[in-house]
Amino acid sequence: MPSPGEVTQLLMSWREGDRQALDRLVPLVYDELRGLARHYMRREREGHTLQTTALVNEAYLRLVGQERVHWQNRAHFYGLAAQMMRRTASWKGMQ
């Protein structure tokens, strides 16, 4: 498990335009993002077709597309990821 400082440092580097920082960040946070996704998927109605991996991928695509986010720290990153997962799960559940 990466240290909070390591994740925060990579977020800061990514914010500064270091694309390689994003490449190093993703493997470090992936397991925790999957844990968040499992948590949110357990709350969805039975028969929901969205898979945990798909929810992580949707959140990832939205996170890397954020150009105006001024990442503050690791908690900010996971908070935004959680918000995106909740919105995606709710939206996909309505289809």
Secondary structure, DSSP 8 states (H G I E B T S, - for coil): ---HHHHHHHHHHHHTT-HHHHHHHHHHHHHHHHHHHHHHHHTS-TT----HHHHHHHHHHHHHT-SS-----HHHHHHHHHHHHHHHHHHHHT-
